[in-house]
């Protein structure tokens, strides 16, 4: 095998690698950002692991808070909280000595 034949084999390989690298840079630059689309107004507030591969997630969508149960194969809406009820949650964060039962009672139907 001569030097010219080796160059003929390596040159297309390098050209393909450069094209793939250029495509990678293009996709990273012009794809959606990790945070998602700002027009949708969706934000993950908190995730809490309950068991391995099972989580409780609090997601804010516009003016509502969604409490989701997330497992490996399923997502379940546990509770939908309006903006006025979220004030109760802010109150709970402000008073950490308040027990779970006291906070839970505020969400029960009257």
N, C-alpha and C positions, 0 to 999 in steps of 0.2 A: 504494500500500500504506500503510495507516494504522499508527499506532503500536501500536494494539491487536492488529492482525494479526501484527506482528513479535513482540510479546510472546507471542502464542499459538504461534508457531513456535519461539521460543527456550526457553520454559519447559519443554516436554517434553524438549528436548535436554539442558538442565541437569539435569533430574530423572533422566534415564537415566545421565548421567555420574556423578552422585552415587551412584546405586545401584551402578554398576560399581566405583566407588572403595570403597564399603562392602563389597562382595563381595571385593575384593582384600585389604582389611584383615582380613576374617574368615578368608580362606583362609591368609594368612600367619601369623596368630596361632594357628590351630587345626590346621594341617597338621603332618605329621611334621617333626621337625627334620632338618637336614642330616646329622647323625651317625647317623641311623637309630634303630632300636628297640634300647634297652639290653638287652632280654631275649635278643636273638639273639647278643650278645657277639661281634660281628664288628668288626675294626679293620684298616684299611690301615696297615701299618707303614712301607712304603717303596715308591716307584716309581722305576725307573731306565730312562731312554730308551736303547734300543739303536740304533735307526734312526728316521727320521721315521715316526711313527704306529705304532711297535713298542716295547713296554715289557716289562720284567720287573717284576713286582709281588710283594711279600711281604705276605700277608694272614693275620692271626691270627684263627682261629675256635675259640672255647673254649680248649682246651689244645693245639691243633695250629697249626703254621705251614704255609701253603700257598704255594708258589712258582709263580706263574702267568706264562705267556707271553701277552701281550695284544697283538693287532694290531687293525687297523681292523674286520675282519669276524669275528674268532675269539678265543676265550679257551681256552688249553690248560693243564691241570694238569701242571706239570713235575716237581714233587716235593712230597711231603707229609712234614712233619717233626714228630715227637712232641716233647713237652716236654723229654725227656732229651737228645735230639739238639740241641735249641735251645741247650743249654749250650755245645756246640761253637761255635755261631755267636757267642755272647756272648764266648767265649774269643778268637775271631778279631777281634772289635772291640777287645778289651782289648790285643791284641798286633798293632798295625798293621804291624809289620815282617815278619810272617809272609807268605809268598808264597801266591798263589792255588793253586798245585799242592799245597802242604801242607794247605791247608784242604779242597781237593777230595778228597784221599786219605782224609780222615776220614769222608767220606760214602759211599765206595765199599763194596760188600759185601765182607765178609771171608771 
